Amino acid sequence: MTDCLVTGMPNVGKTCFVINFAEYLGLDRLKLSIKQPAGYTSIRSYSVTEAREQLVSPESNFTDSVQSIDIEIPSGKVIKKLKIIDSCGLGDGIHPEYEVRLAMATTIRLIKNSDLILHIIDLTQLNMNSDELLQSVDKMIMNYASLEKNYAILANKVDLKTVKDRVNLLKNVINDKVIIPISALYKYGFKEVKKLVLSYV
């Protein structure tokens, strides 16, 4: 089983990506293993529609726990096994809610321990009027996660016309990392993400 962590700042589309990518890989029902603050793991089952309705929100740190889905992916004559992990958004400062702080700490540990890191960056949140294109948290995630891990940036929200030119800008600034333009909402770029993931499973 290959552990694939989806990480990034709050509200960049992590949970939306995980749900829609699981559907893209063939699941019509999602069984989520959810790490609870008390230390135990609970299991919740959703249809894909239910998961979108209940788990995706514009509210910051709406995902206040770490949750994962086990997926079996046919690849030729073999079945490859993938655990895709949806994490809590990492932000600046100390979050006031204990559950969110705990989930952030768990996410940081998972960056160290996972086999593959998919780092989602929201193209609308790039610092266009600054010498530092990336938000400080994104820069820290990239610098740490890409050192010894299989790592890729998923540049999200390319479905928005206002940010399409930002993908090339991002690639020019970060030319030593794998960058895949995606739309977590509309599943654009998922073919390329699947190809990348299967190369590490």
C-alpha positions as MATLAB code, in Angstrom:
seq = 'MTDCLVTGMPNVGKTCFVINFAEYLGLDRLKLSIKQPAGYTSIRSYSVTEAREQLVSPESNFTDSVQSIDIEIPSGKVIKKLKIIDSCGLGDGIHPEYEVRLAMATTIRLIKNSDLILHIIDLTQLNMNSDELLQSVDKMIMNYASLEKNYAILANKVDLKTVKDRVNLLKNVINDKVIIPISALYKYGFKEVKKLVLSYV';
ca = [
       0.000    0.000    0.000;
       1.402    3.377   -1.046;
       0.524    6.357    1.158;
      -0.233    9.464   -0.920;
      -0.719   12.635    1.124;
      -2.673   15.568   -0.302;
      -1.549   18.696    1.519;
      -1.519   22.474    1.263;
      -3.019   25.573    2.806;
      -6.697   25.824    3.866;
      -9.301   26.226    1.109;
      -7.088   25.282   -1.824;
      -9.305   22.351   -2.885;
      -7.728   19.349   -1.131;
     -10.936   17.577   -0.124;
     -12.610   18.387   -3.436;
      -9.605   16.890   -5.226;
      -9.541   13.736   -3.076;
     -13.261   13.046   -3.601;
     -13.235   13.735   -7.333;
      -9.947   11.888   -7.894;
     -11.325    8.836   -6.072;
     -14.364    8.982   -8.345;
     -12.080    9.384  -11.376;
     -10.252    6.226  -10.290;
     -13.532    4.307  -10.325;
     -15.090    4.598   -6.871;
     -18.778    5.412   -6.607;
     -18.863    4.997   -2.840;
     -16.187    6.329   -0.491;
     -15.228    4.623    2.767;
     -13.288    7.215    4.766;
     -11.047    6.281    7.676;
     -11.045    9.323    9.950;
      -8.401    9.866   12.616;
     -10.238   11.191   15.692;
      -8.667   13.568   18.268;
      -9.035   10.869   20.968;
      -6.662    8.654   18.977;
      -9.028    6.079   17.493;
     -10.058    5.776   13.839;
     -13.701    5.865   12.773;
     -15.132    4.730    9.422;
     -17.755    6.680    7.501;
     -19.247    5.753    4.160;
     -20.538    8.254    1.593;
     -21.741    8.249   -1.949;
     -19.611   10.610   -4.033;
     -22.484   13.116   -4.126;
     -22.942   12.935   -0.349;
     -19.199   13.419    0.183;
     -19.172   16.558   -1.975;
     -22.201   17.969   -0.183;
     -21.036   17.216    3.362;
     -17.249   17.454    3.247;
     -16.483   20.292    0.826;
     -16.927   23.853    2.084;
     -15.501   27.353    1.513;
     -15.097   27.622    5.303;
     -11.457   27.741    6.411;
     -10.194   24.489    8.015;
     -13.567   22.815    7.446;
     -11.541   19.594    7.242;
     -10.444   19.450   10.882;
      -9.149   15.878   10.871;
      -7.039   13.578    8.728;
      -9.089   11.187    6.608;
      -8.069    8.574    4.070;
      -9.488    6.343    1.350;
      -8.028    2.997    0.260;
      -8.196    2.544   -3.506;
      -7.341   -0.424   -5.716;
      -6.277    0.657   -9.215;
      -6.119   -1.852  -12.090;
      -2.841   -1.403  -13.974;
      -2.253   -3.965  -16.690;
      -2.415   -7.416  -15.104;
      -1.881   -6.187  -11.553;
      -3.871   -4.268   -8.963;
      -2.042   -1.370   -7.373;
      -3.077   -0.330   -3.875;
      -3.166    3.324   -2.883;
      -4.093    5.092    0.336;
      -4.958    8.688   -0.518;
      -4.873   10.919    2.545;
      -6.858   14.139    2.818;
      -5.203   16.408    5.368;
      -5.979   19.507    7.389;
      -4.932   22.793    5.776;
      -1.685   24.228    7.125;
      -1.819   27.935    7.942;
       0.242   30.640    9.596;
       0.141   31.037   13.361;
      -1.519   28.938   16.050;
      -5.111   27.948   15.333;
      -7.506   28.616   18.259;
      -9.262   25.227   17.997;
      -7.553   22.225   19.594;
      -8.873   19.719   17.024;
      -7.479   21.767   14.145;
      -4.079   22.181   15.861;
      -3.919   18.425   16.413;
      -4.869   17.729   12.786;
      -2.188   20.168   11.602;
       0.411   18.396   13.741;
      -0.683   15.045   12.298;
      -0.447   16.490    8.783;
       3.130   17.642    9.402;
       4.068   14.140   10.604;
       2.446   12.653    7.495;
       4.533   14.898    5.236;
       7.561   13.180    6.766;
       6.173    9.649    6.617;
       4.129    9.416    3.393;
       5.475    7.872    0.190;
       4.147   10.548   -2.162;
       3.220   14.194   -1.502;
       0.699   15.985   -3.716;
       0.948   19.656   -2.766;
      -2.089   21.621   -3.928;
      -1.490   25.308   -4.593;
      -4.364   27.662   -5.355;
      -3.353   29.760   -8.367;
      -5.592   32.591   -7.161;
      -3.511   32.873   -3.958;
      -0.139   33.518   -5.591;
       1.591   36.723   -4.492;
       1.447   38.504   -7.847;
       2.729   41.826   -6.438;
       5.641   40.392   -4.502;
       9.103   39.017   -5.189;
       7.983   35.855   -3.373;
       5.362   34.254   -5.631;
       4.421   31.539   -3.135;
       2.740   32.077    0.205;
       5.214   31.453    3.032;
       3.419   28.266    4.140;
       3.452   26.867    0.602;
       7.143   27.635    0.336;
       7.869   25.828    3.617;
       5.824   22.788    2.542;
       7.650   22.647   -0.800;
      11.115   23.076    0.683;
      10.547   20.393    3.317;
       8.436   17.853    1.417;
      10.497   17.867   -1.760;
      13.825   17.127   -0.060;
      13.591   13.349    0.212;
      10.046   12.549   -0.886;
       8.311   11.836   -4.163;
       6.697   15.221   -4.597;
       4.559   17.156   -7.073;
       2.686   20.448   -7.112;
      -0.912   20.424   -8.314;
      -1.661   23.955   -9.510;
      -5.402   24.202   -8.886;
      -8.203   26.287  -10.404;
      -6.971   26.406  -13.991;
     -10.645   26.438  -14.960;
     -10.637   30.153  -14.044;
      -9.707   32.298  -17.044;
      -8.090   34.925  -14.815;
      -5.295   32.582  -13.661;
      -4.374   30.576  -16.770;
      -1.184   32.583  -17.394;
      -0.072   31.937  -13.802;
       0.772   28.299  -14.496;
       3.656   29.288  -16.779;
       4.743   31.918  -14.258;
       4.805   29.273  -11.528;
       6.777   26.891  -13.762;
       9.300   29.624  -14.546;
       9.869   30.352  -10.853;
       9.844   26.683   -9.766;
      11.539   24.897  -12.644;
      12.979   21.971  -10.690;
       9.690   20.470   -9.448;
       6.900   18.526  -11.145;
       3.938   20.884  -11.633;
       0.603   19.584  -12.952;
      -2.146   22.117  -13.751;
      -5.507   20.836  -12.467;
      -9.068   21.756  -11.751;
     -10.070   19.805   -8.640;
     -13.684   20.759   -9.338;
     -13.865   19.749  -13.007;
     -11.233   16.954  -12.972;
      -8.948   18.684  -15.451;
      -5.425   17.243  -15.332;
      -6.502   14.061  -13.520;
      -5.135   11.835  -16.296;
      -1.664   13.271  -15.681;
      -2.044   12.955  -11.898;
      -3.097    9.304  -12.236;
      -0.064    8.587  -14.428;
       2.220   10.205  -11.855;
       0.643    8.378   -8.916;
       0.812    4.984  -10.655;
       4.526    5.515  -11.307;
       5.092    5.522   -7.534;
       2.598    2.840   -6.452;
];
